[in-house]
Amino acid sequence: MKVKLNGKDHPLDQAINVELLLDSIGLAGKPVIVELNKKALFPREYVHTMLDDGDQLEIITIAAGG
């Protein structure tokens, strides 16, 4: 199974949810914005949103600055 992650192919061994994907790429618990197939997700949706072959994800990290 393969998804597009920030414009690049990202292989997955099995179907997982968005929360597990974030964990696998080191972003679990970090402030991020996730867009799945051009629709923004609320953080509460990550655990319930399963990824399918060919899905397109954009993940943006939020950084505070001053």
ABEGO torsion letter per residue (X at the ends): XBBBBGGBBBBBABBBBAAAAAAAAGABGBBBBBBBGGBBBBAAAAAABBBBBGBBBBBBBBBBBX
